[in-house]
Amino acid sequence: MQIAKRVQRVEVVDSHTAGEPTRLVLSGGPDLGNGPLADRLERFRTSHDYFRSAVVNEPRGSEVLVGALLCEPADPSCDAGVIFFNNVGYLGMCGHGTIGVVVSLAYLGKLQPGTHRIETPVGVVSTRLHDSGKVTVENVPSYRSQKCVAVNVPGYGRVSGDVAWGGNWFYLMEDHGLHLDLRHVSELTDFAWAVKSALAAYGVTGENGSEIDHIELFAPPQNGHSDSRNFVLCPGKAYDRSPCGTGTSAKMACMYAEGQLAPGQIWRQEGILDTIFEGSIQIENGLILPSITSTAYVTAESSLILDADDPFRLGIVP
Ligand code: PYC
């Protein structure tokens, strides 16, 4: 006799952008209703957070995975709406994730080369899928909110960095004395985590008291084709395998504020895996509008099964 199982099926497409994975949820997610995506994100957070954990945490995912819930856009000029999430919470925007979403939708035949607007909780981003398969994302307006903010980091001493918005809040540091190399990931992670805790202890925030949940370290490039190398620590303590689209946007906003980057000038940001995001900025009505170009690859098309009898159907949460 076959026993009818109580299971929830979640259809997903997985991809990676410059090494950083994205899991696009096509169906099987919670009903978040209508209205602005920022409101739907709050409903997701307060009433359906179990779903975030089930999709990205172990045993179906890992701390590295960024989830992207496909939603009907509220703005009729948009082709899709997306809410990004990770192992500990939600992201405003996600550059690598948006590139992954566009490539995944194109893989499914839902998007053709051309321009596609995507609504996120922090604003609409315009994307261009090139014939080559590359994707350019015109990100939300980005800016530096504080320059040279110094804090004492227990065990490390005094550090200084800029605070900037690129769709998420970043603390950006040049002088850290560390090697931005895969072999040093655990030291880099410990340091960046200590910096994040120190910022919180000193009450250093983004605008409106927002938590600075991404720490971005810079060093000279190791690869002859880029302008700078970075290491980005994400909110759940995983490091970004890609050069980080929102982090590259924040970096370009800081450089523009310093007079080090001109509108239209190409900025090549190399990440910890040596992969590169190509960026530039435009200035419109005084706003810094960054764009980022890279490629993503689809890695899986599958159904997640949330079995009512599975003790870990909602993910393993520490
Ligand atoms: O590419 O913007 C990004 C991003 C944020 C967190 C991980 N990747």
Residues whose N, C-alpha, C, O or C-beta is under 5 A from the ligand:
A	BS01	PYC	M93 C94 G95 H96 G97 D240 C244 G245 T246 G247
